[in-house]
Amino acid sequence: MTGPAPVVSVLMTAYNRERYIAASIESVLAQRFADFELVITDNQSTDGTLAIARAYEARDPRVRVVVNERNLGQFGNRNRAATLARGRYLKYHDSDDLMYPHCLEQMVSHLEAEPRAGFALSTAWAWPGGPMPMLLSPRQCYEREYLGFGLFMCGPACGLFRADVFRALGGFDEDGVHADHLFWLRACARHSVLLLPADLFWYRTHAGQEFLSPRAAREYARLPGRVWDALASAECPLDGDDLEQARRNHAWGVAKHTWRDVRAGRLGLAVYRLRQSQMSLVDLARYVRRPRRHEMAGVPLDANGDPPSPAWVRLPPREP
């Protein structure tokens, strides 16, 4: 493709989404922010997905369709799409989701106004603790995840990434359906994150999603061990009492999910989860305690102990 590089590369990975992909593409083309390209990487679909994507490519020069030579898996396909991007920002958009018309406009304007952030995150629900946008340091990201009510549960579509930051991080691990969580573990330990207002896109749920498969349940059971390792890493931004509480909160979650497996008759999965957790019996005895979490964990505070007001509500000083 020739011509100047766009500001944003919207990356749509697709596999057998003929029922949804047309509406998903239309939602991108309807964006009020128009300086983008839409790169669609098809993962060897066997239905009409590719034909629909090609039809849009034929009539809109912003759309580019690439067919992988083989099925690369979910996160292999996401990494492949990133190598094709020309924009300075990367925005993943799943081929069964819908972007609201203000999505790119909001995400780009906020991230461009905050050069300290490596990437921005928005979800379908409001972030607790204060008004958005809110800049979090690596320590505050980990506090929100392990001492508050979560951050790393976001899917790739929640983010707007600086392309150079994403590539320097090496993209996604290709280690199953929890690869996005593993990415946040690395990315949030190294870069500040800008939390954005909610309701920028609609995340569709349906029976055909990969994370609902039995295989995915076993892959997710490997995640606690990677988290335990991350909390023990020298790169972990937590320390002292906060780190100990984070370990207790995590250990409680492992025990809770293991007990749910047992009650549901999934004994093999329960045993597998414990073995993969990287926690010894000594660790379990030491750390399994009722969790303590607070919605203000990881919230930056001003000199008065309040969440800082975003730039768009700051008033000039009053004249005497």
C-alpha positions as CSV (number, residue, x, y, z in Angstrom):
1,M,0.0,0.0,0.0
2,T,1.3,3.4,-0.9
3,G,0.6,6.9,0.4
4,P,1.3,8.5,3.8
5,A,1.0,6.3,6.9
6,P,-2.2,6.6,8.8
7,V,-2.3,7.7,12.4
8,V,-4.1,4.5,13.5
9,S,-3.9,0.9,12.3
10,V,-7.1,-0.9,13.2
11,L,-6.2,-4.6,13.3
12,M,-9.1,-7.1,12.8
13,T,-8.2,-10.8,13.1
14,A,-10.8,-13.1,11.6
15,Y,-11.7,-16.8,11.5
16,N,-15.1,-18.0,10.5
17,R,-17.0,-14.9,11.4
18,E,-19.3,-14.5,8.3
19,R,-22.3,-13.9,10.6
20,Y,-20.7,-10.8,12.2
21,I,-17.8,-9.4,10.2
22,A,-19.8,-7.1,7.9
23,A,-21.3,-5.2,10.9
24,S,-17.9,-5.1,12.6
25,I,-16.2,-3.6,9.5
26,E,-19.0,-1.1,9.1
27,S,-18.5,0.1,12.6
28,V,-14.9,0.9,11.9
29,L,-15.7,2.7,8.6
30,A,-18.3,4.8,10.5
31,Q,-15.6,6.3,12.8
32,R,-15.6,10.1,13.2
33,F,-11.8,9.9,13.4
34,A,-11.0,9.1,9.8
35,D,-7.2,8.8,9.6
36,F,-6.9,5.1,9.9
37,E,-6.3,1.9,7.9
38,L,-8.2,-1.3,8.6
39,V,-6.0,-4.4,8.3
40,I,-7.9,-7.7,8.2
41,T,-5.9,-10.9,8.7
42,D,-7.9,-14.0,7.8
43,N,-6.8,-17.1,9.6
44,Q,-7.8,-19.6,6.8
45,S,-11.6,-19.2,7.3
46,T,-13.7,-22.0,5.8
47,D,-16.9,-20.0,5.5
48,G,-17.8,-16.7,3.8
49,T,-15.7,-14.5,6.0
50,L,-13.0,-13.8,3.4
51,A,-15.4,-13.1,0.6
52,I,-17.1,-10.4,2.8
53,A,-13.8,-8.9,3.7
54,R,-12.6,-8.8,0.1
55,A,-15.8,-7.0,-0.9
56,Y,-15.1,-4.2,1.5
57,E,-11.5,-4.1,0.4
58,A,-12.6,-3.6,-3.2
59,R,-14.7,-0.5,-2.5
60,D,-12.8,1.3,0.3
61,P,-9.0,2.0,0.0
62,R,-8.6,2.1,3.8
63,V,-9.3,-1.7,4.0
64,R,-6.5,-4.2,3.4
65,V,-7.1,-7.9,3.6
66,V,-4.3,-10.4,4.1
67,V,-4.8,-14.2,4.2
68,N,-2.4,-16.2,6.4
69,E,-0.7,-19.2,4.7
70,R,-1.8,-21.3,7.6
71,N,-3.9,-20.9,10.7
72,L,-1.7,-19.1,13.2
73,G,-4.0,-19.4,16.2
74,Q,-5.7,-16.5,17.9
75,F,-2.7,-14.6,19.2
76,G,-0.3,-15.7,16.5
77,N,-2.8,-14.0,14.1
78,R,-2.8,-10.8,16.3
79,N,1.0,-10.7,16.2
80,R,0.9,-11.2,12.4
81,A,-1.5,-8.3,12.0
82,A,0.8,-6.0,14.0
83,T,3.7,-6.7,11.6
84,L,1.5,-5.3,8.7
85,A,0.5,-2.1,10.5
86,R,1.7,1.3,9.2
87,G,0.1,3.5,11.9
88,R,1.8,4.9,14.9
89,Y,-1.0,3.6,17.0
90,L,-2.4,0.1,17.0
91,K,-6.1,-0.7,17.8
92,Y,-7.3,-4.3,17.9
93,H,-10.9,-4.8,16.9
94,D,-12.4,-8.2,17.0
95,S,-14.4,-9.3,13.9
96,D,-17.5,-9.9,16.0
97,D,-17.5,-6.6,18.0
98,L,-18.8,-3.1,17.2
99,M,-16.9,0.2,17.6
100,Y,-19.1,3.1,18.5
101,P,-18.5,6.1,16.2
102,H,-16.6,8.1,18.8
103,C,-14.2,5.2,19.8
104,L,-11.1,6.2,17.8
105,E,-11.6,9.9,18.3
106,Q,-11.7,9.5,22.1
107,M,-8.9,7.0,22.4
108,V,-6.5,8.8,20.1
109,S,-7.1,12.3,21.5
110,H,-6.5,11.1,25.1
111,L,-3.4,9.1,24.4
112,E,-1.9,11.9,22.3
113,A,-2.4,14.3,25.2
114,E,-0.6,12.0,27.6
115,P,2.9,11.1,26.3
116,R,3.9,9.3,29.5
117,A,1.5,6.4,28.8
118,G,2.6,3.5,26.7
119,F,-1.0,2.5,25.9
120,A,-4.6,3.3,26.9
121,L,-7.3,1.0,28.1
122,S,-11.1,1.3,28.0
123,T,-13.7,-1.4,28.9
124,A,-17.5,-1.8,28.8
125,W,-17.7,-0.7,32.4
126,A,-16.5,2.4,34.3
127,W,-13.2,2.2,36.1
128,P,-13.7,2.6,39.9
129,G,-11.9,5.1,42.0
130,G,-12.1,8.5,40.1
131,P,-12.7,10.3,36.9
132,M,-11.1,9.4,33.6
133,P,-8.7,9.7,31.9
134,M,-6.4,8.5,34.8
135,L,-2.7,7.8,34.4
136,L,-1.4,4.9,36.3
137,S,2.3,4.1,37.1
138,P,3.4,0.4,36.9
139,R,3.0,0.1,40.7
140,Q,-0.5,1.6,40.5
141,C,-1.4,-0.9,37.7
142,Y,-0.4,-3.8,39.9
143,E,-2.1,-2.3,42.9
144,R,-5.4,-2.1,41.0
145,E,-5.0,-5.6,39.7
146,Y,-4.0,-7.4,42.9
147,L,-5.3,-5.2,45.7
148,G,-8.3,-3.6,43.9
149,F,-10.8,-5.0,41.5
150,G,-8.8,-5.8,38.4
151,L,-7.1,-4.5,35.3
152,F,-5.5,-7.4,33.6
153,M,-8.9,-9.0,32.6
154,C,-9.0,-6.7,29.6
155,G,-9.0,-8.2,26.1
156,P,-6.8,-6.8,23.3
157,A,-9.7,-4.8,21.9
158,C,-9.7,-2.7,25.1
159,G,-6.3,-1.1,24.2
160,L,-4.9,1.6,22.0
161,F,-1.1,1.0,21.8
162,R,1.8,3.1,20.7
163,A,3.1,0.9,17.9
164,D,6.7,1.2,19.1
165,V,5.9,0.3,22.6
166,F,3.9,-2.8,21.5
167,R,6.7,-4.0,19.3
168,A,9.4,-3.4,21.9
169,L,7.4,-5.6,24.3
170,G,7.5,-8.4,21.7
171,G,3.8,-8.6,21.1
172,F,1.6,-11.3,22.6
173,D,2.8,-14.6,24.0
174,E,1.3,-17.4,21.9
175,D,0.5,-19.5,24.9
176,G,-3.2,-20.0,24.7
177,V,-6.3,-18.0,25.4
178,H,-4.8,-16.2,28.4
179,A,-2.0,-14.6,26.3
180,D,-3.6,-11.2,26.7
181,H,-3.3,-11.5,30.5
182,L,0.3,-12.5,30.2
183,F,0.9,-9.4,28.0
184,W,-0.5,-7.1,30.7
185,L,1.7,-8.7,33.3
186,R,4.8,-7.6,31.2
187,A,3.5,-4.4,29.8
188,C,2.1,-2.9,33.0
189,A,5.3,-3.7,34.9
190,R,7.2,-1.5,32.4
191,H,4.9,1.2,31.2
192,S,2.5,3.7,32.6
193,V,-1.1,3.1,31.4
194,L,-3.9,5.6,30.7
195,L,-7.4,4.5,31.8
196,L,-10.1,5.9,29.5
197,P,-13.8,6.4,29.9
198,A,-16.0,3.3,29.2
199,D,-18.5,2.6,26.5
200,L,-16.3,3.0,23.4
201,F,-17.1,-0.4,21.9
202,W,-19.4,-3.3,22.3
203,Y,-17.9,-6.7,23.1
204,R,-20.2,-9.4,21.7
205,T,-20.5,-12.7,23.5
206,H,-21.6,-15.9,21.7
207,A,-21.2,-19.6,21.7
208,G,-18.5,-19.7,19.1
209,Q,-15.9,-17.8,21.1
210,E,-12.7,-19.6,21.8
211,F,-12.5,-18.8,25.5
212,L,-15.7,-20.8,26.1
213,S,-14.2,-24.1,24.8
214,P,-13.2,-27.0,27.1
215,R,-9.6,-26.6,25.9
216,A,-9.6,-23.0,27.0
217,A,-10.5,-24.0,30.5
218,R,-7.4,-26.0,30.8
219,E,-5.3,-23.2,29.3
220,Y,-6.7,-20.8,31.8
221,A,-5.7,-23.2,34.6
222,R,-2.1,-22.5,33.6
223,L,-2.4,-18.8,34.2
224,P,-2.1,-18.7,38.0
225,G,1.4,-20.2,37.9
226,R,2.5,-17.4,35.5
227,V,1.0,-14.8,37.8
228,W,2.7,-16.3,40.8
229,D,6.0,-16.2,39.0
230,A,5.4,-12.5,38.0
231,L,4.7,-11.6,41.6
232,A,8.1,-13.2,42.5
233,S,9.9,-11.4,39.7
234,A,12.4,-8.6,40.2
235,E,10.3,-6.7,37.7
236,C,7.2,-6.8,39.9
237,P,6.6,-3.2,41.0
238,L,5.0,-4.2,44.3
239,D,7.0,-4.7,47.5
240,G,6.6,-5.0,51.3
241,D,3.1,-5.5,52.7
242,D,1.4,-4.7,49.4
243,L,3.3,-7.6,47.8
244,E,2.4,-10.0,50.6
245,Q,-1.3,-9.0,50.4
246,A,-1.2,-9.4,46.6
247,R,0.1,-12.9,47.1
248,R,-2.7,-13.7,49.6
249,N,-5.4,-12.3,47.3
250,H,-4.0,-14.4,44.4
251,A,-3.7,-17.6,46.5
252,W,-7.3,-17.2,47.6
253,G,-8.4,-17.0,44.0
254,V,-6.6,-20.2,43.1
255,A,-8.1,-22.0,46.0
256,K,-11.6,-20.7,45.2
257,H,-11.4,-21.8,41.6
258,T,-9.9,-25.2,42.5
259,W,-12.8,-25.7,45.0
260,R,-15.3,-24.8,42.2
261,D,-13.7,-27.4,40.0
262,V,-14.1,-30.1,42.7
263,R,-17.7,-29.2,43.4
264,A,-18.5,-29.4,39.7
265,G,-16.8,-32.8,39.4
266,R,-13.9,-31.6,37.4
267,L,-11.3,-33.3,39.6
268,G,-8.7,-33.6,36.9
269,L,-8.9,-29.9,36.2
270,A,-8.6,-29.1,39.9
271,V,-5.5,-31.2,40.3
272,Y,-4.0,-29.7,37.1
273,R,-4.8,-26.2,38.4
274,L,-3.0,-26.8,41.7
275,R,0.0,-28.4,39.9
276,Q,0.3,-25.5,37.5
277,S,-0.1,-22.8,40.2
278,Q,3.7,-23.0,41.2
279,M,2.6,-22.9,44.8
280,S,3.9,-25.4,47.3
281,L,1.9,-26.7,50.2
282,V,3.9,-24.4,52.4
283,D,2.9,-21.5,50.1
284,L,-0.8,-22.5,50.2
285,A,-0.7,-22.8,54.0
286,R,1.0,-19.4,54.3
287,Y,-1.0,-17.4,51.8
288,V,-4.6,-18.7,51.5
289,R,-6.5,-16.1,53.5
290,R,-9.7,-14.2,52.8
291,P,-8.9,-11.5,50.3
292,R,-8.7,-7.8,51.1
293,R,-9.5,-5.5,48.2
294,H,-10.5,-1.9,47.9
295,E,-11.8,0.1,44.9
296,M,-9.3,2.9,45.6
297,A,-6.3,0.6,45.2
298,G,-4.0,1.9,42.5
299,V,-5.8,5.3,42.3
300,P,-3.4,8.3,42.1
301,L,-4.2,11.0,44.7
302,D,-3.5,14.7,44.7
303,A,-2.1,16.7,47.7
304,N,-5.6,16.7,49.3
305,G,-5.9,13.0,49.1
306,D,-8.4,13.1,46.2
307,P,-8.3,11.6,42.7
308,P,-6.9,14.3,40.5
309,S,-9.3,16.0,38.1
310,P,-8.7,15.4,34.4
311,A,-7.3,18.3,32.4
312,W,-10.7,19.0,30.8
313,V,-12.3,20.0,34.1
314,R,-9.4,22.0,35.6
315,L,-10.3,25.6,35.9
316,P,-7.9,28.6,35.7
317,P,-7.0,30.3,38.9
318,R,-9.5,32.9,40.1
319,E,-8.5,36.5,40.0
320,P,-8.4,38.2,43.4
